[in-house]
Amino acid sequence: MSIDADIAELRTPSLVRGAGALVSLAGMLTLLTGLQVLLTMRFRSPAFGAVPWAELAGGLVLLYLGTAVYRARFGAALATLGLGALFGIGGFVWAFLLVGMGLVSLVAFAAPALLLCACLATLVGLRDLRRIDAARRRLAEQGLAFGV
């Protein structure tokens, strides 16, 4: 392919940008859920006490991954699918456990739902992300790795 065609391939589709924005928003909600639970509840079990800290860390990682998916990074999309499935399914379980412990939080239910939707959008955009990644590699081999 020519250099002009490779540069044209770098255009990020709207679906991929939307998926990145959803991942970032879900990361922010996950972060807020962890912060809310840390500020409002005390746990006797160290295992339960570690979950809000994991939510804080996972929320920060998801914020970063959402930015990277928005910039059409294929590796970040794969990491988003793995981490998103973990935090999406685990987040629903944790939200139901919180209700059982007396904390009803709509954010705790919204974050995993939004994250699973973001994973679905990322999954649909994987083919475009792979195409963009291949174009980046071809341009880098020609000495045009200019950070896009």
Secondary structure, DSSP 4 states (H G I P E B T S, - for coil): --HHHHHHHTPPPHHHHHHHHHHHHHHHHHHHHHHHHHHH---SSHHHHHHHHHHHHHHHHHHHHHHHHHTT-HHHHHHHHHHHHHHHHHHHHHHHHHHHTT---HHHHHHHHHHHHHHHHHHHTHHHHHHHHHHHHHHHHTT-----
